[in-house]
Amino acid sequence: MKAFVFNGPGKKAVEERPKPEISAPTDAVVKLLKTTICGTDLHILKGDVPTCTPGRILGHEGVGVVDKVGNAVTAFKPGDHVIISCISSCGTCEYCRRGMYSHCINGGWILGNRIDGTQAEFVRTPFADTSLYHAPAGAEEDALVMLSDILPTGFECGVLNGKVQPGSTVAIVGAGPIGLAALLTAQFYAPAEIIMIDLDDNRLEMSTRFGATAVVNNKDGNAVEKVMKMTGGRGVDTAIEAVGVPASFITCEDIVAPGGVIANVGVHGVKADLHLERLWDRNISITTRLVDTSTTPMLLKTVQSRRIDAKKLITHRFKFDQVLDAYETFGAAANTHALKVLIEF
């Protein structure tokens, strides 16, 4: 089968690889129909994720059809149409029993990281019964791909951890795919204001269409001043960091109001300064999290009922034989205006 392979920082290739086989009774092998590229994949290619070693097939999102199952799999059978969760959970370890599936002792975020992932014609998914979801009949596959990772990540790590509430003021630093997913799902809780901060006018325009009440372009470096002016000098109740660079985290520190929450979503590859000399007396909470996908069933219902139009996040479509072009397009988002790129097999 053909697969997209990480061969070290800055090195990538499409290679011929053996089709995966069942290696544990709880495994399933899924034939991919559609997948996508995550910002985390770009972090891997930069060398920011040391757990992902050269030779790994990337990708942790997708929809497909079950090809084979191990003899302990009871919830799925060959031919089933499924959503592949970015998190593999055994369902029985200490962390799984606490709902922290991302820290599953036997799984967690392993697809496209510690084991081969979904940017290939077939993928082996461990713990199939608790790591796959049935795709509803007639559901739009394009939207379902967004449920593998991006929607639960924006919702769990940003909105839930950020304690967004009715009438609150929210700022999302980063209007990329994850930031927009947080914007879409924050609206479940009817905040009074959602301010999007980015450097890209196209993404800020998209943010307005997605429901932002205000947008701030930080090309001039004055985002903090502008947000403080918008909020009467108070700051925001929830600041969601959705980029993964030091400057965006510090922006969150500078705009959060007393009693507020900084919810980190971005993948950080280098250190970011924590200014406790300014925050120590302000009743600030700082949260970090890797998505657990515990909210995926609920989000699936909202997508089915069209409370969220997840397809709006998709801007470009490619066939798998164009996967290198897809990476170039996604990696040059400032020029291509790419949000999510969909890859079809």
JORA-V410630 format. One line per field, one symbol per residue. phi: phi as a letter, one per 30 degrees, with the letter a starting at -180 (. if undefined). psi: psi as a letter, one per 20 degrees, with the letter a starting at -180 (. if undefined). A space follows every 50 residues. Layout:
phi->???
psi->???
This chain:
phi->.cbcbdcjeicbacbdbdddcdcbdcdbccddcbbaccedddddddjdbd dccejdddjbblbabdcbbddcdccbbejddbccddccbdibdedddcic ddcedcbidcdibcbdccdadbbccdheecbcbdddeiddeeddedddad dddedddcddddhdbeidcbbccjcdeddddddddddechddbbccbacc dddddeedddkddabbdcedicededddddciidjcdbcccbbjbedddd edddcddeidbccdcddccbdbdccddccecchdcccbacecidceeddd dddddidbcdddddcbbbdddcdddddddddcedccidccccccc
psi->qqqpppkrpjpqqpqpqqpqrpiqhjqqppppgqarpqhhhhgghijini ioqqipprpkqrqappgqqriipiiqrpippqppqippphiirghhhjjm hijphidbnhpjfhrqbimrhqqpoqlghjiqpppqpiqohghhhiihgg ghghgghfgghilprpirpppoookagghhhhgghhihjlqhpoppprio hghhgggghijqhqqppkhijkggggghghjkigaqhpoookgkqghhgh gghhipqpjapoophqopirqqpomhhhihjjlpppqqqppikijggghg hhghikhpnhhhiphqpqqhikhhhgggghhlhhhikpeppppq.
